């Protein structure tokens, strides 16, 4: 499972011109799921995401988590995070999990994130054509892959 986490001053997701979810300061998290992903990947990534210290403290040092700043959480499914680009110019999505695997894992990720953070998580809609708007604060963007626990 791969996450792209962006520190935002605001973010929203719209479907067919209607805003489905929006947050102010917080984290916008894109989630890409592989066929081999499991609840273990979710547990590790949720813990990392909610405790990631990428918000400024009183001294301007990135030393606070989304919990510390009472921030929002917006989670968007994005199978293209699993793109393979080794050969040619057309990405392959062979590693991306199909809906039968990805939807339950995506829903579990959101649920676990809500439980561990105590924050109501805004979401998009799995498989929908979504328009995501955000103001990346910093900019700060972190990529975390549960298969590469570095």
C-alpha positions, -999 to +999 in steps of 0.1 A: +000+000+000+014+034-009+004+068+005+011+102-007+005+126+022+003+163+017+001+189+044-026+213+033-041+245+044-073+234+027-084+205+004-116+192-012-129+165-035-158+170-059-178+145-080-199+157-109-195+193-097-206+186-061-182+189-032-183+155-014-157+163+013-135+192+024-111+200+051-091+231+063-056+226+078-047+189+078-036+160+057-048+150+022-039+114+018-039+096-016-040+058-012-029+032-038-036-004-030-018-035-043-033-070-045-009-083-017-019-056+008-035-066+041-047-053+074-010-053+086-002-027+059-031-006+071-022-007+108+014+003+100+004+031+076-023+046+099+001+048+128+026+065+106+001+090+091-015+101+123+018+105+141+038+121+113+053+153+127+051+176+097+033+206+112+052+236+127+056+241+164+059+275+181+095+277+169+087+270+133+101+235+134+081+206+119+074+189+152+037+184+155+013+158+141-022+163+126-035+153+161-015+180+178-029+207+155-065+194+155-062+191+117-085+174+092-081+143+072-091+138+036-085+103+020-087+097-017-083+063-034-059+065-063-049+033-081-025+052-103-001+053-074+007+017-082+017+026-118+047+008-133+067+029-157+098+007-163+089-002-200+077+023-225+057+055-219+023+040-211+020+031-174+010-004-164-014-008-135-009-045-131+001-041-095-030-022-086-056-042-067-090-047-084-121-034-067-129-067-050-097-064-030-092-026-030-126-014-018-126-034+014-090-024+022-097+013+014-128+012+037-108-005+064-080+021+060-105+050+064-122+033+094-089+026+112-077+061+105-109+075+121-106+052+151-069+059+157-071+096+152-106+104+166-111+126+135-140+122+111-123+114+078-135+130+046-134+108+015-139+107-022-158+079-038-139+048-048-138+045-086-154+078-093-141+105-116-130+130-089-117+165-090-093+172-061-084+207-051-058+215-025-034+241-012-002+223-003+012+241+027+050+244+025+049+225+002+051+194+023+046+160+005+056+127+020+054+093+002+051+062+024+051+026+011+043-003+034+064-026+013+095-003+019+095+004+056+126+025+056 
